[in-house]
Amino acid sequence: MTWLNPWAWGGLVALALPVLIHLLARGHARVQPFPSLRFLSASRLLPTRRTRVHEWLLLATRLGILAAAVAALARPLLLTPGRTRALNDGLARAILVDTSASMAHRTADGTRAVDAALSEARRLAGEARLSVVLRSATPSRLIAGAVAWLEQQPGRRELVVVSDLQLGTLGAPDLAAVPAGTGVRIVRVAVVRADTSLETHSVGLQQTIVRTTLSAAGTEAEWRDGASVGDDDGIRVLASPAERASADAAVRAARAVGVRLPLDTARRITVVFPGYGPGSAISRGVTAPRASWMIDALTRLVADSLLATVAARASPMVATDTTKSIVVARNANGAPIVVAAQATADGSDRLLLFVNADAGTLVSAALVAAATRVRSRAEPLEELEPRTLPASVIDAWQRAPASDATTAANGADRQSMSDGRWLWMLALGLLALETWMRRARPAALPVPKVNERAA
């Protein structure tokens, strides 16, 4: 026998109530007729206070009602051999699949790592009685939600992470939220990482291209300087004459930041500052961004710039059809900082970013820099990490799910997992018995009327 809610036993203090009621209740003396006293004046009967319990059976019945209710709230569970087997055999699995850019590498047999991870996830899901498969480029962020789902499932519970286990994918703080009774399994997908070569392009006063080669032997860098370049047509900045100097300063600051090559020349972005006069004409006919690269760019714009943390000064927005636009970020006061829309001009789609910030602010420079970086089709830098988590660390994090039926049942918040219904039935039966016993008690005899005159 185990108790799923043992804290309810604190309700036993309520058993003192019936005893106090019996001891503190005021009783009435029973009147017994006596013929030789019939000419005496009747005196008023005073209630007496009980010093001991008289109705032991009634008191025991009331105590039994409270004890049965408290025991039912504690949710008893009788672990019979069949029920123990059923709890131990039932396994719920939450499987997290890493879909980050590094999972695009190939395994030894030529299969993409993400495809191998999904295949392994389907196999693990088929072995469990209940399962859910979640995909994310950052699986550590899904651990809390996976644990919450597992806590609602009966039986044994296990959290599984399938990844190439690149350094930084998981950490001990991420797994600290997993309860002790929940198992942790980490499946490594081994990938073949070739020497990586990447190019970084920066534009200040001159064009500079840096080719970097990453290998196990070391890192080599090759620099190449070019002539000065003009405006990049891929990023267009529209501002009023008064804002032009500040906007140019923001663009120069943004172009000093390195951008990974190759650039996607089909990705065209226009940044419109509030003071730009013909803004209302630009906003006509815009639609919500629908190209896949635009949706990805909007996500990276928020994550890769200061838009989510820096509060911009509120200024009038360029007139746009808000029913056809998407608000990307807001400042600390709740005002929108950027509104994105899609427009078609010169035969190519262009992403319009209407900025609700002055051209000379840090927010504007961060936005232009982020818009420049999203044009790169190169793999993110954090995905180039060649090191993986050591096997010793992975082994220390893993543990088997609890096989004890008591532990497995504690997290299942279901009335069907408790035998408390029988105790509730006992409490109702005792309540009916107490009602009958209370009504069946003999009533006190009425006080006779005494003639005040002597015969």
Secondary structure, 3 states (H helix, E strand, C coil): CEECCHHHHHHHHHHHHHHHHHHHCEECCCCCCCHHHCCCCCCCCCCEECCCCCCHHHHHHHHHHHHHHHHHHCCEECCCHHHHHHHHHCEEEEEEEECCHHHHCECCCCCEHHHHHHHHHHHHHHHCCEEEEEEECCHHHHHHHHHHHHHCCCCEEEEEEEECCECCCCCHHHHCCCCCCCEEEEEECCCCCCCEEEEEEEECCCEEEEEEEECCCCEEEEEEECCCCCCCCCEEEECCHHHHHHHHHHHHHHHCCCEEECECCCCCEEEECCCCCCHHHHHCCCECCCCHHHHHHHHHHHHCCCCCCCCCCCCCCCCCCHHHCEEEEECCCCCEEEEEEEEEECCEEEEEEEECCCCCCHHHHHHHHHHHHCCECCCCHHHHCCCECCHHHHHHHCECCCCCHHHHHHCCCCHHHCCHHHHHHHHHHHHHHHHHHHHHCCCCCCCCCCCCCCC
